[in-house]
Amino acid sequence: TGTPPPGSPIQLTWNDFFALRRTRRRIGQACSGVGAIGVTYYGLTTMINNGYDSTLSAQLGGFDPFMLMGLSTLGMMAVGWLIGPVFGNQVFNLAYRGVLGEFSRKDSAFFNRIKHHRVDPTASSLANPPPDYYGEKIGSVAGYRRWLKDQRAFNLKTGRYRATKS
């Protein structure tokens, strides 16, 4: 009686959802690191083997080749870091395809809750910044409750508290 019938969709609890959300973020970060190293390695290898470093430094008016390679390295690392989450999401989708539908529904519902309950950032200042506007630091149901309390405290502090939000 404790197991759902076969063929029924898997029900995720909110704590399971937050654990999967944390896993998705970690997979994305790992893929960002791999992407940064991979793009930098292959980019620098291509630049050096084909002589693009000296060609580019000559075209840029005698720009120092070492400076050019340093800036190229930073640029390639940034590009690799930014494309990493694209691959990370694909890895996550493949690894957790059994719960992906339910996870997507919970993710959408969670973001709608965040949009509904978050503070109005126009009331913020340097002395009173808005607390976690996108809910990125929420990692559990207790963390969500803490986030709601922080949002309410911010609204009370700024005088913009509304008991219900339409």
Phi and psi in radians as a Rosetta constraint file:
Dihedral C 1 N 2 CA 2 C 2 CIRCULARHARMONIC -1.484 0.35
Dihedral N 2 CA 2 C 2 N 3 CIRCULARHARMONIC -0.257 0.35
Dihedral C 2 N 3 CA 3 C 3 CIRCULARHARMONIC -1.789 0.35
Dihedral N 3 CA 3 C 3 N 4 CIRCULARHARMONIC 2.487 0.35
Dihedral C 3 N 4 CA 4 C 4 CIRCULARHARMONIC -1.262 0.35
Dihedral N 4 CA 4 C 4 N 5 CIRCULARHARMONIC 2.698 0.35
Dihedral C 4 N 5 CA 5 C 5 CIRCULARHARMONIC -1.131 0.35
Dihedral N 5 CA 5 C 5 N 6 CIRCULARHARMONIC 2.634 0.35
Dihedral C 5 N 6 CA 6 C 6 CIRCULARHARMONIC -1.108 0.35
Dihedral N 6 CA 6 C 6 N 7 CIRCULARHARMONIC 2.509 0.35
Dihedral C 6 N 7 CA 7 C 7 CIRCULARHARMONIC 1.583 0.35
Dihedral N 7 CA 7 C 7 N 8 CIRCULARHARMONIC -0.192 0.35
Dihedral C 7 N 8 CA 8 C 8 CIRCULARHARMONIC -1.449 0.35
Dihedral N 8 CA 8 C 8 N 9 CIRCULARHARMONIC 2.596 0.35
Dihedral C 8 N 9 CA 9 C 9 CIRCULARHARMONIC -1.149 0.35
Dihedral N 9 CA 9 C 9 N 10 CIRCULARHARMONIC 2.577 0.35
Dihedral C 9 N 10 CA 10 C 10 CIRCULARHARMONIC -1.306 0.35
Dihedral N 10 CA 10 C 10 N 11 CIRCULARHARMONIC 2.305 0.35
Dihedral C 10 N 11 CA 11 C 11 CIRCULARHARMONIC -1.676 0.35
Dihedral N 11 CA 11 C 11 N 12 CIRCULARHARMONIC 2.097 0.35
Dihedral C 11 N 12 CA 12 C 12 CIRCULARHARMONIC -1.614 0.35
Dihedral N 12 CA 12 C 12 N 13 CIRCULARHARMONIC 2.342 0.35
Dihedral C 12 N 13 CA 13 C 13 CIRCULARHARMONIC -1.377 0.35
Dihedral N 13 CA 13 C 13 N 14 CIRCULARHARMONIC 2.887 0.35
Dihedral C 13 N 14 CA 14 C 14 CIRCULARHARMONIC -1.148 0.35
Dihedral N 14 CA 14 C 14 N 15 CIRCULARHARMONIC -0.610 0.35
Dihedral C 14 N 15 CA 15 C 15 CIRCULARHARMONIC -1.177 0.35
Dihedral N 15 CA 15 C 15 N 16 CIRCULARHARMONIC -0.655 0.35
Dihedral C 15 N 16 CA 16 C 16 CIRCULARHARMONIC -1.116 0.35
Dihedral N 16 CA 16 C 16 N 17 CIRCULARHARMONIC -0.693 0.35
Dihedral C 16 N 17 CA 17 C 17 CIRCULARHARMONIC -1.051 0.35
Dihedral N 17 CA 17 C 17 N 18 CIRCULARHARMONIC -0.796 0.35
Dihedral C 17 N 18 CA 18 C 18 CIRCULARHARMONIC -1.147 0.35
Dihedral N 18 CA 18 C 18 N 19 CIRCULARHARMONIC -0.611 0.35
Dihedral C 18 N 19 CA 19 C 19 CIRCULARHARMONIC -1.148 0.35
Dihedral N 19 CA 19 C 19 N 20 CIRCULARHARMONIC -0.737 0.35
Dihedral C 19 N 20 CA 20 C 20 CIRCULARHARMONIC -1.161 0.35
Dihedral N 20 CA 20 C 20 N 21 CIRCULARHARMONIC -0.635 0.35
Dihedral C 20 N 21 CA 21 C 21 CIRCULARHARMONIC -1.096 0.35
Dihedral N 21 CA 21 C 21 N 22 CIRCULARHARMONIC -0.744 0.35
Dihedral C 21 N 22 CA 22 C 22 CIRCULARHARMONIC -1.117 0.35
Dihedral N 22 CA 22 C 22 N 23 CIRCULARHARMONIC -0.718 0.35
Dihedral C 22 N 23 CA 23 C 23 CIRCULARHARMONIC -1.096 0.35
Dihedral N 23 CA 23 C 23 N 24 CIRCULARHARMONIC -0.745 0.35
Dihedral C 23 N 24 CA 24 C 24 CIRCULARHARMONIC -1.069 0.35
Dihedral N 24 CA 24 C 24 N 25 CIRCULARHARMONIC -0.730 0.35
Dihedral C 24 N 25 CA 25 C 25 CIRCULARHARMONIC -1.139 0.35
Dihedral N 25 CA 25 C 25 N 26 CIRCULARHARMONIC -0.717 0.35
Dihedral C 25 N 26 CA 26 C 26 CIRCULARHARMONIC -1.177 0.35
Dihedral N 26 CA 26 C 26 N 27 CIRCULARHARMONIC -0.684 0.35
Dihedral C 26 N 27 CA 27 C 27 CIRCULARHARMONIC -1.110 0.35
Dihedral N 27 CA 27 C 27 N 28 CIRCULARHARMONIC -0.721 0.35
Dihedral C 27 N 28 CA 28 C 28 CIRCULARHARMONIC -1.090 0.35
Dihedral N 28 CA 28 C 28 N 29 CIRCULARHARMONIC -0.717 0.35
Dihedral C 28 N 29 CA 29 C 29 CIRCULARHARMONIC -1.179 0.35
Dihedral N 29 CA 29 C 29 N 30 CIRCULARHARMONIC -0.704 0.35
Dihedral C 29 N 30 CA 30 C 30 CIRCULARHARMONIC -1.113 0.35
Dihedral N 30 CA 30 C 30 N 31 CIRCULARHARMONIC -0.741 0.35
Dihedral C 30 N 31 CA 31 C 31 CIRCULARHARMONIC -1.173 0.35
Dihedral N 31 CA 31 C 31 N 32 CIRCULARHARMONIC -0.526 0.35
Dihedral C 31 N 32 CA 32 C 32 CIRCULARHARMONIC -1.135 0.35
Dihedral N 32 CA 32 C 32 N 33 CIRCULARHARMONIC -0.754 0.35
Dihedral C 32 N 33 CA 33 C 33 CIRCULARHARMONIC -1.105 0.35
Dihedral N 33 CA 33 C 33 N 34 CIRCULARHARMONIC -0.792 0.35
Dihedral C 33 N 34 CA 34 C 34 CIRCULARHARMONIC -1.120 0.35
Dihedral N 34 CA 34 C 34 N 35 CIRCULARHARMONIC -0.717 0.35
Dihedral C 34 N 35 CA 35 C 35 CIRCULARHARMONIC -1.112 0.35
Dihedral N 35 CA 35 C 35 N 36 CIRCULARHARMONIC -0.725 0.35
Dihedral C 35 N 36 CA 36 C 36 CIRCULARHARMONIC -1.110 0.35
Dihedral N 36 CA 36 C 36 N 37 CIRCULARHARMONIC -0.776 0.35
Dihedral C 36 N 37 CA 37 C 37 CIRCULARHARMONIC -1.173 0.35
Dihedral N 37 CA 37 C 37 N 38 CIRCULARHARMONIC -0.770 0.35
Dihedral C 37 N 38 CA 38 C 38 CIRCULARHARMONIC -1.131 0.35
Dihedral N 38 CA 38 C 38 N 39 CIRCULARHARMONIC -0.843 0.35
Dihedral C 38 N 39 CA 39 C 39 CIRCULARHARMONIC -1.116 0.35
Dihedral N 39 CA 39 C 39 N 40 CIRCULARHARMONIC -0.714 0.35
Dihedral C 39 N 40 CA 40 C 40 CIRCULARHARMONIC -1.133 0.35
Dihedral N 40 CA 40 C 40 N 41 CIRCULARHARMONIC -0.793 0.35
Dihedral C 40 N 41 CA 41 C 41 CIRCULARHARMONIC -1.062 0.35
Dihedral N 41 CA 41 C 41 N 42 CIRCULARHARMONIC -0.935 0.35
Dihedral C 41 N 42 CA 42 C 42 CIRCULARHARMONIC -1.204 0.35
Dihedral N 42 CA 42 C 42 N 43 CIRCULARHARMONIC -0.605 0.35
Dihedral C 42 N 43 CA 43 C 43 CIRCULARHARMONIC -1.160 0.35
Dihedral N 43 CA 43 C 43 N 44 CIRCULARHARMONIC -0.815 0.35
Dihedral C 43 N 44 CA 44 C 44 CIRCULARHARMONIC -1.189 0.35
Dihedral N 44 CA 44 C 44 N 45 CIRCULARHARMONIC -0.673 0.35
Dihedral C 44 N 45 CA 45 C 45 CIRCULARHARMONIC -1.049 0.35
Dihedral N 45 CA 45 C 45 N 46 CIRCULARHARMONIC -0.782 0.35
Dihedral C 45 N 46 CA 46 C 46 CIRCULARHARMONIC -1.133 0.35
Dihedral N 46 CA 46 C 46 N 47 CIRCULARHARMONIC -0.759 0.35
Dihedral C 46 N 47 CA 47 C 47 CIRCULARHARMONIC -1.085 0.35
Dihedral N 47 CA 47 C 47 N 48 CIRCULARHARMONIC -0.791 0.35
Dihedral C 47 N 48 CA 48 C 48 CIRCULARHARMONIC -1.277 0.35
Dihedral N 48 CA 48 C 48 N 49 CIRCULARHARMONIC -0.790 0.35
Dihedral C 48 N 49 CA 49 C 49 CIRCULARHARMONIC -1.145 0.35
Dihedral N 49 CA 49 C 49 N 50 CIRCULARHARMONIC -0.548 0.35
Dihedral C 49 N 50 CA 50 C 50 CIRCULARHARMONIC -1.690 0.35
Dihedral N 50 CA 50 C 50 N 51 CIRCULARHARMONIC 0.008 0.35
Dihedral C 50 N 51 CA 51 C 51 CIRCULARHARMONIC 1.307 0.35
Dihedral N 51 CA 51 C 51 N 52 CIRCULARHARMONIC 0.377 0.35
Dihedral C 51 N 52 CA 52 C 52 CIRCULARHARMONIC -1.209 0.35
Dihedral N 52 CA 52 C 52 N 53 CIRCULARHARMONIC -0.430 0.35
Dihedral C 52 N 53 CA 53 C 53 CIRCULARHARMONIC -1.117 0.35
Dihedral N 53 CA 53 C 53 N 54 CIRCULARHARMONIC -0.804 0.35
Dihedral C 53 N 54 CA 54 C 54 CIRCULARHARMONIC -1.272 0.35
Dihedral N 54 CA 54 C 54 N 55 CIRCULARHARMONIC -0.618 0.35
Dihedral C 54 N 55 CA 55 C 55 CIRCULARHARMONIC -1.128 0.35
Dihedral N 55 CA 55 C 55 N 56 CIRCULARHARMONIC -0.808 0.35
Dihedral C 55 N 56 CA 56 C 56 CIRCULARHARMONIC -1.160 0.35
Dihedral N 56 CA 56 C 56 N 57 CIRCULARHARMONIC -0.688 0.35
Dihedral C 56 N 57 CA 57 C 57 CIRCULARHARMONIC -1.151 0.35
Dihedral N 57 CA 57 C 57 N 58 CIRCULARHARMONIC -0.593 0.35
Dihedral C 57 N 58 CA 58 C 58 CIRCULARHARMONIC -1.230 0.35
Dihedral N 58 CA 58 C 58 N 59 CIRCULARHARMONIC -0.676 0.35
Dihedral C 58 N 59 CA 59 C 59 CIRCULARHARMONIC -1.221 0.35
Dihedral N 59 CA 59 C 59 N 60 CIRCULARHARMONIC -0.461 0.35
Dihedral C 59 N 60 CA 60 C 60 CIRCULARHARMONIC -1.570 0.35
Dihedral N 60 CA 60 C 60 N 61 CIRCULARHARMONIC 0.344 0.35
Dihedral C 60 N 61 CA 61 C 61 CIRCULARHARMONIC 1.371 0.35
Dihedral N 61 CA 61 C 61 N 62 CIRCULARHARMONIC 0.720 0.35
Dihedral C 61 N 62 CA 62 C 62 CIRCULARHARMONIC 1.366 0.35
Dihedral N 62 CA 62 C 62 N 63 CIRCULARHARMONIC 0.453 0.35
Dihedral C 62 N 63 CA 63 C 63 CIRCULARHARMONIC -1.050 0.35
Dihedral N 63 CA 63 C 63 N 64 CIRCULARHARMONIC 2.382 0.35
Dihedral C 63 N 64 CA 64 C 64 CIRCULARHARMONIC -1.021 0.35
Dihedral N 64 CA 64 C 64 N 65 CIRCULARHARMONIC 2.185 0.35
Dihedral C 64 N 65 CA 65 C 65 CIRCULARHARMONIC -1.045 0.35
Dihedral N 65 CA 65 C 65 N 66 CIRCULARHARMONIC -0.573 0.35
Dihedral C 65 N 66 CA 66 C 66 CIRCULARHARMONIC -1.201 0.35
Dihedral N 66 CA 66 C 66 N 67 CIRCULARHARMONIC -0.679 0.35
Dihedral C 66 N 67 CA 67 C 67 CIRCULARHARMONIC -1.152 0.35
Dihedral N 67 CA 67 C 67 N 68 CIRCULARHARMONIC -0.714 0.35
Dihedral C 67 N 68 CA 68 C 68 CIRCULARHARMONIC -1.070 0.35
Dihedral N 68 CA 68 C 68 N 69 CIRCULARHARMONIC -0.771 0.35
Dihedral C 68 N 69 CA 69 C 69 CIRCULARHARMONIC -1.167 0.35
Dihedral N 69 CA 69 C 69 N 70 CIRCULARHARMONIC -0.652 0.35
Dihedral C 69 N 70 CA 70 C 70 CIRCULARHARMONIC -1.119 0.35
Dihedral N 70 CA 70 C 70 N 71 CIRCULARHARMONIC -0.806 0.35
Dihedral C 70 N 71 CA 71 C 71 CIRCULARHARMONIC -1.169 0.35
Dihedral N 71 CA 71 C 71 N 72 CIRCULARHARMONIC -0.655 0.35
Dihedral C 71 N 72 CA 72 C 72 CIRCULARHARMONIC -1.109 0.35
Dihedral N 72 CA 72 C 72 N 73 CIRCULARHARMONIC -0.709 0.35
Dihedral C 72 N 73 CA 73 C 73 CIRCULARHARMONIC -1.062 0.35
Dihedral N 73 CA 73 C 73 N 74 CIRCULARHARMONIC -0.812 0.35
Dihedral C 73 N 74 CA 74 C 74 CIRCULARHARMONIC -1.102 0.35
Dihedral N 74 CA 74 C 74 N 75 CIRCULARHARMONIC -0.727 0.35
Dihedral C 74 N 75 CA 75 C 75 CIRCULARHARMONIC -1.112 0.35
Dihedral N 75 CA 75 C 75 N 76 CIRCULARHARMONIC -0.755 0.35
Dihedral C 75 N 76 CA 76 C 76 CIRCULARHARMONIC -1.174 0.35
Dihedral N 76 CA 76 C 76 N 77 CIRCULARHARMONIC -0.661 0.35
Dihedral C 76 N 77 CA 77 C 77 CIRCULARHARMONIC -1.109 0.35
Dihedral N 77 CA 77 C 77 N 78 CIRCULARHARMONIC -0.717 0.35
Dihedral C 77 N 78 CA 78 C 78 CIRCULARHARMONIC -1.115 0.35
Dihedral N 78 CA 78 C 78 N 79 CIRCULARHARMONIC -0.767 0.35
Dihedral C 78 N 79 CA 79 C 79 CIRCULARHARMONIC -1.099 0.35
Dihedral N 79 CA 79 C 79 N 80 CIRCULARHARMONIC -0.783 0.35
Dihedral C 79 N 80 CA 80 C 80 CIRCULARHARMONIC -1.084 0.35
Dihedral N 80 CA 80 C 80 N 81 CIRCULARHARMONIC -0.695 0.35
Dihedral C 80 N 81 CA 81 C 81 CIRCULARHARMONIC -1.137 0.35
Dihedral N 81 CA 81 C 81 N 82 CIRCULARHARMONIC -0.672 0.35
Dihedral C 81 N 82 CA 82 C 82 CIRCULARHARMONIC -1.316 0.35
Dihedral N 82 CA 82 C 82 N 83 CIRCULARHARMONIC -0.518 0.35
Dihedral C 82 N 83 CA 83 C 83 CIRCULARHARMONIC -1.507 0.35
Dihedral N 83 CA 83 C 83 N 84 CIRCULARHARMONIC -0.190 0.35
Dihedral C 83 N 84 CA 84 C 84 CIRCULARHARMONIC -1.000 0.35
Dihedral N 84 CA 84 C 84 N 85 CIRCULARHARMONIC -0.818 0.35
Dihedral C 84 N 85 CA 85 C 85 CIRCULARHARMONIC -1.091 0.35
Dihedral N 85 CA 85 C 85 N 86 CIRCULARHARMONIC -0.458 0.35
Dihedral C 85 N 86 CA 86 C 86 CIRCULARHARMONIC -1.077 0.35
Dihedral N 86 CA 86 C 86 N 87 CIRCULARHARMONIC -0.820 0.35
Dihedral C 86 N 87 CA 87 C 87 CIRCULARHARMONIC -1.256 0.35
Dihedral N 87 CA 87 C 87 N 88 CIRCULARHARMONIC -0.602 0.35
Dihedral C 87 N 88 CA 88 C 88 CIRCULARHARMONIC -1.081 0.35
Dihedral N 88 CA 88 C 88 N 89 CIRCULARHARMONIC -0.718 0.35
Dihedral C 88 N 89 CA 89 C 89 CIRCULARHARMONIC -1.126 0.35
Dihedral N 89 CA 89 C 89 N 90 CIRCULARHARMONIC -0.644 0.35
Dihedral C 89 N 90 CA 90 C 90 CIRCULARHARMONIC -1.161 0.35
Dihedral N 90 CA 90 C 90 N 91 CIRCULARHARMONIC -0.718 0.35
Dihedral C 90 N 91 CA 91 C 91 CIRCULARHARMONIC -1.096 0.35
Dihedral N 91 CA 91 C 91 N 92 CIRCULARHARMONIC -0.778 0.35
Dihedral C 91 N 92 CA 92 C 92 CIRCULARHARMONIC -1.069 0.35
Dihedral N 92 CA 92 C 92 N 93 CIRCULARHARMONIC -0.784 0.35
Dihedral C 92 N 93 CA 93 C 93 CIRCULARHARMONIC -1.082 0.35
Dihedral N 93 CA 93 C 93 N 94 CIRCULARHARMONIC -0.654 0.35
Dihedral C 93 N 94 CA 94 C 94 CIRCULARHARMONIC -1.246 0.35
Dihedral N 94 CA 94 C 94 N 95 CIRCULARHARMONIC -0.728 0.35
Dihedral C 94 N 95 CA 95 C 95 CIRCULARHARMONIC -1.243 0.35
Dihedral N 95 CA 95 C 95 N 96 CIRCULARHARMONIC -0.564 0.35
Dihedral C 95 N 96 CA 96 C 96 CIRCULARHARMONIC -2.100 0.35
Dihedral N 96 CA 96 C 96 N 97 CIRCULARHARMONIC 0.651 0.35
Dihedral C 96 N 97 CA 97 C 97 CIRCULARHARMONIC -1.165 0.35
Dihedral N 97 CA 97 C 97 N 98 CIRCULARHARMONIC -0.365 0.35
Dihedral C 97 N 98 CA 98 C 98 CIRCULARHARMONIC -1.192 0.35
Dihedral N 98 CA 98 C 98 N 99 CIRCULARHARMONIC -0.530 0.35
Dihedral C 98 N 99 CA 99 C 99 CIRCULARHARMONIC -1.974 0.35
Dihedral N 99 CA 99 C 99 N 100 CIRCULARHARMONIC 0.170 0.35
Dihedral C 99 N 100 CA 100 C 100 CIRCULARHARMONIC -1.097 0.35
Dihedral N 100 CA 100 C 100 N 101 CIRCULARHARMONIC -0.707 0.35
Dihedral C 100 N 101 CA 101 C 101 CIRCULARHARMONIC -1.088 0.35
Dihedral N 101 CA 101 C 101 N 102 CIRCULARHARMONIC -0.862 0.35
Dihedral C 101 N 102 CA 102 C 102 CIRCULARHARMONIC -1.149 0.35
Dihedral N 102 CA 102 C 102 N 103 CIRCULARHARMONIC -0.676 0.35
Dihedral C 102 N 103 CA 103 C 103 CIRCULARHARMONIC -1.084 0.35
Dihedral N 103 CA 103 C 103 N 104 CIRCULARHARMONIC -0.757 0.35
Dihedral C 103 N 104 CA 104 C 104 CIRCULARHARMONIC -1.117 0.35
Dihedral N 104 CA 104 C 104 N 105 CIRCULARHARMONIC -0.705 0.35
Dihedral C 104 N 105 CA 105 C 105 CIRCULARHARMONIC -1.123 0.35
Dihedral N 105 CA 105 C 105 N 106 CIRCULARHARMONIC -0.768 0.35
Dihedral C 105 N 106 CA 106 C 106 CIRCULARHARMONIC -1.148 0.35
Dihedral N 106 CA 106 C 106 N 107 CIRCULARHARMONIC -0.676 0.35
Dihedral C 106 N 107 CA 107 C 107 CIRCULARHARMONIC -1.095 0.35
Dihedral N 107 CA 107 C 107 N 108 CIRCULARHARMONIC -0.752 0.35
Dihedral C 107 N 108 CA 108 C 108 CIRCULARHARMONIC -1.143 0.35
Dihedral N 108 CA 108 C 108 N 109 CIRCULARHARMONIC -0.777 0.35
Dihedral C 108 N 109 CA 109 C 109 CIRCULARHARMONIC -1.111 0.35
Dihedral N 109 CA 109 C 109 N 110 CIRCULARHARMONIC -0.699 0.35
Dihedral C 109 N 110 CA 110 C 110 CIRCULARHARMONIC -1.113 0.35
Dihedral N 110 CA 110 C 110 N 111 CIRCULARHARMONIC -0.788 0.35
Dihedral C 110 N 111 CA 111 C 111 CIRCULARHARMONIC -1.154 0.35
Dihedral N 111 CA 111 C 111 N 112 CIRCULARHARMONIC -0.609 0.35
Dihedral C 111 N 112 CA 112 C 112 CIRCULARHARMONIC -1.120 0.35
Dihedral N 112 CA 112 C 112 N 113 CIRCULARHARMONIC -0.664 0.35
Dihedral C 112 N 113 CA 113 C 113 CIRCULARHARMONIC -1.126 0.35
Dihedral N 113 CA 113 C 113 N 114 CIRCULARHARMONIC -0.722 0.35
Dihedral C 113 N 114 CA 114 C 114 CIRCULARHARMONIC -1.084 0.35
Dihedral N 114 CA 114 C 114 N 115 CIRCULARHARMONIC -0.820 0.35
Dihedral C 114 N 115 CA 115 C 115 CIRCULARHARMONIC -1.060 0.35
Dihedral N 115 CA 115 C 115 N 116 CIRCULARHARMONIC -0.659 0.35
Dihedral C 115 N 116 CA 116 C 116 CIRCULARHARMONIC -1.236 0.35
Dihedral N 116 CA 116 C 116 N 117 CIRCULARHARMONIC -0.636 0.35
Dihedral C 116 N 117 CA 117 C 117 CIRCULARHARMONIC -1.814 0.35
Dihedral N 117 CA 117 C 117 N 118 CIRCULARHARMONIC -0.097 0.35
Dihedral C 117 N 118 CA 118 C 118 CIRCULARHARMONIC -1.316 0.35
Dihedral N 118 CA 118 C 118 N 119 CIRCULARHARMONIC 2.797 0.35
Dihedral C 118 N 119 CA 119 C 119 CIRCULARHARMONIC -1.366 0.35
Dihedral N 119 CA 119 C 119 N 120 CIRCULARHARMONIC 2.878 0.35
Dihedral C 119 N 120 CA 120 C 120 CIRCULARHARMONIC -1.481 0.35
Dihedral N 120 CA 120 C 120 N 121 CIRCULARHARMONIC 1.995 0.35
Dihedral C 120 N 121 CA 121 C 121 CIRCULARHARMONIC -1.261 0.35
Dihedral N 121 CA 121 C 121 N 122 CIRCULARHARMONIC -0.155 0.35
Dihedral C 121 N 122 CA 122 C 122 CIRCULARHARMONIC -1.208 0.35
Dihedral N 122 CA 122 C 122 N 123 CIRCULARHARMONIC -0.305 0.35
Dihedral C 122 N 123 CA 123 C 123 CIRCULARHARMONIC -1.527 0.35
Dihedral N 123 CA 123 C 123 N 124 CIRCULARHARMONIC 0.058 0.35
Dihedral C 123 N 124 CA 124 C 124 CIRCULARHARMONIC -1.472 0.35
Dihedral N 124 CA 124 C 124 N 125 CIRCULARHARMONIC 2.832 0.35
Dihedral C 124 N 125 CA 125 C 125 CIRCULARHARMONIC -2.574 0.35
Dihedral N 125 CA 125 C 125 N 126 CIRCULARHARMONIC 3.094 0.35
Dihedral C 125 N 126 CA 126 C 126 CIRCULARHARMONIC -1.129 0.35
Dihedral N 126 CA 126 C 126 N 127 CIRCULARHARMONIC -0.585 0.35
Dihedral C 126 N 127 CA 127 C 127 CIRCULARHARMONIC -1.397 0.35
Dihedral N 127 CA 127 C 127 N 128 CIRCULARHARMONIC -0.345 0.35
Dihedral C 127 N 128 CA 128 C 128 CIRCULARHARMONIC -2.392 0.35
Dihedral N 128 CA 128 C 128 N 129 CIRCULARHARMONIC 1.302 0.35
Dihedral C 128 N 129 CA 129 C 129 CIRCULARHARMONIC -1.290 0.35
Dihedral N 129 CA 129 C 129 N 130 CIRCULARHARMONIC 2.655 0.35
Dihedral C 129 N 130 CA 130 C 130 CIRCULARHARMONIC -1.213 0.35
Dihedral N 130 CA 130 C 130 N 131 CIRCULARHARMONIC 2.465 0.35
Dihedral C 130 N 131 CA 131 C 131 CIRCULARHARMONIC -1.397 0.35
Dihedral N 131 CA 131 C 131 N 132 CIRCULARHARMONIC 2.126 0.35
Dihedral C 131 N 132 CA 132 C 132 CIRCULARHARMONIC 0.607 0.35
Dihedral N 132 CA 132 C 132 N 133 CIRCULARHARMONIC 1.246 0.35
Dihedral C 132 N 133 CA 133 C 133 CIRCULARHARMONIC -0.991 0.35
Dihedral N 133 CA 133 C 133 N 134 CIRCULARHARMONIC -0.714 0.35
Dihedral C 133 N 134 CA 134 C 134 CIRCULARHARMONIC -1.656 0.35
Dihedral N 134 CA 134 C 134 N 135 CIRCULARHARMONIC -0.020 0.35
Dihedral C 134 N 135 CA 135 C 135 CIRCULARHARMONIC 1.232 0.35
Dihedral N 135 CA 135 C 135 N 136 CIRCULARHARMONIC 0.496 0.35
Dihedral C 135 N 136 CA 136 C 136 CIRCULARHARMONIC -1.231 0.35
Dihedral N 136 CA 136 C 136 N 137 CIRCULARHARMONIC -0.435 0.35
Dihedral C 136 N 137 CA 137 C 137 CIRCULARHARMONIC -1.581 0.35
Dihedral N 137 CA 137 C 137 N 138 CIRCULARHARMONIC 0.000 0.35
Dihedral C 137 N 138 CA 138 C 138 CIRCULARHARMONIC -1.311 0.35
Dihedral N 138 CA 138 C 138 N 139 CIRCULARHARMONIC 2.165 0.35
Dihedral C 138 N 139 CA 139 C 139 CIRCULARHARMONIC -2.214 0.35
Dihedral N 139 CA 139 C 139 N 140 CIRCULARHARMONIC 0.034 0.35
Dihedral C 139 N 140 CA 140 C 140 CIRCULARHARMONIC -2.831 0.35
Dihedral N 140 CA 140 C 140 N 141 CIRCULARHARMONIC 3.031 0.35
Dihedral C 140 N 141 CA 141 C 141 CIRCULARHARMONIC -1.126 0.35
Dihedral N 141 CA 141 C 141 N 142 CIRCULARHARMONIC -0.702 0.35
Dihedral C 141 N 142 CA 142 C 142 CIRCULARHARMONIC -1.116 0.35
Dihedral N 142 CA 142 C 142 N 143 CIRCULARHARMONIC -0.657 0.35
Dihedral C 142 N 143 CA 143 C 143 CIRCULARHARMONIC -1.137 0.35
Dihedral N 143 CA 143 C 143 N 144 CIRCULARHARMONIC -0.624 0.35
Dihedral C 143 N 144 CA 144 C 144 CIRCULARHARMONIC -1.146 0.35
Dihedral N 144 CA 144 C 144 N 145 CIRCULARHARMONIC -0.743 0.35
Dihedral C 144 N 145 CA 145 C 145 CIRCULARHARMONIC -1.102 0.35
Dihedral N 145 CA 145 C 145 N 146 CIRCULARHARMONIC -0.700 0.35
Dihedral C 145 N 146 CA 146 C 146 CIRCULARHARMONIC -1.103 0.35
Dihedral N 146 CA 146 C 146 N 147 CIRCULARHARMONIC -0.700 0.35
Dihedral C 146 N 147 CA 147 C 147 CIRCULARHARMONIC -1.085 0.35
Dihedral N 147 CA 147 C 147 N 148 CIRCULARHARMONIC -0.752 0.35
Dihedral C 147 N 148 CA 148 C 148 CIRCULARHARMONIC -1.073 0.35
Dihedral N 148 CA 148 C 148 N 149 CIRCULARHARMONIC -0.721 0.35
Dihedral C 148 N 149 CA 149 C 149 CIRCULARHARMONIC -1.122 0.35
Dihedral N 149 CA 149 C 149 N 150 CIRCULARHARMONIC -0.699 0.35
Dihedral C 149 N 150 CA 150 C 150 CIRCULARHARMONIC -1.121 0.35
Dihedral N 150 CA 150 C 150 N 151 CIRCULARHARMONIC -0.697 0.35
Dihedral C 150 N 151 CA 151 C 151 CIRCULARHARMONIC -1.116 0.35
Dihedral N 151 CA 151 C 151 N 152 CIRCULARHARMONIC -0.762 0.35
Dihedral C 151 N 152 CA 152 C 152 CIRCULARHARMONIC -1.138 0.35
Dihedral N 152 CA 152 C 152 N 153 CIRCULARHARMONIC -0.723 0.35
Dihedral C 152 N 153 CA 153 C 153 CIRCULARHARMONIC -1.099 0.35
Dihedral N 153 CA 153 C 153 N 154 CIRCULARHARMONIC -0.694 0.35
Dihedral C 153 N 154 CA 154 C 154 CIRCULARHARMONIC -1.101 0.35
Dihedral N 154 CA 154 C 154 N 155 CIRCULARHARMONIC -0.784 0.35
Dihedral C 154 N 155 CA 155 C 155 CIRCULARHARMONIC -1.131 0.35
Dihedral N 155 CA 155 C 155 N 156 CIRCULARHARMONIC -0.668 0.35
Dihedral C 155 N 156 CA 156 C 156 CIRCULARHARMONIC -1.153 0.35
Dihedral N 156 CA 156 C 156 N 157 CIRCULARHARMONIC -0.681 0.35
Dihedral C 156 N 157 CA 157 C 157 CIRCULARHARMONIC -1.155 0.35
Dihedral N 157 CA 157 C 157 N 158 CIRCULARHARMONIC -0.634 0.35
Dihedral C 157 N 158 CA 158 C 158 CIRCULARHARMONIC -1.579 0.35
Dihedral N 158 CA 158 C 158 N 159 CIRCULARHARMONIC -0.098 0.35
Dihedral C 158 N 159 CA 159 C 159 CIRCULARHARMONIC 1.377 0.35
Dihedral N 159 CA 159 C 159 N 160 CIRCULARHARMONIC 0.349 0.35
Dihedral C 159 N 160 CA 160 C 160 CIRCULARHARMONIC -1.963 0.35
Dihedral N 160 CA 160 C 160 N 161 CIRCULARHARMONIC 0.431 0.35
Dihedral C 160 N 161 CA 161 C 161 CIRCULARHARMONIC -1.262 0.35
Dihedral N 161 CA 161 C 161 N 162 CIRCULARHARMONIC 2.297 0.35
Dihedral C 161 N 162 CA 162 C 162 CIRCULARHARMONIC -2.163 0.35
Dihedral N 162 CA 162 C 162 N 163 CIRCULARHARMONIC 2.272 0.35
Dihedral C 162 N 163 CA 163 C 163 CIRCULARHARMONIC -1.103 0.35
Dihedral N 163 CA 163 C 163 N 164 CIRCULARHARMONIC -0.698 0.35
Dihedral C 163 N 164 CA 164 C 164 CIRCULARHARMONIC -2.243 0.35
Dihedral N 164 CA 164 C 164 N 165 CIRCULARHARMONIC 2.568 0.35
Dihedral C 164 N 165 CA 165 C 165 CIRCULARHARMONIC -2.063 0.35
Dihedral N 165 CA 165 C 165 N 166 CIRCULARHARMONIC 2.179 0.35
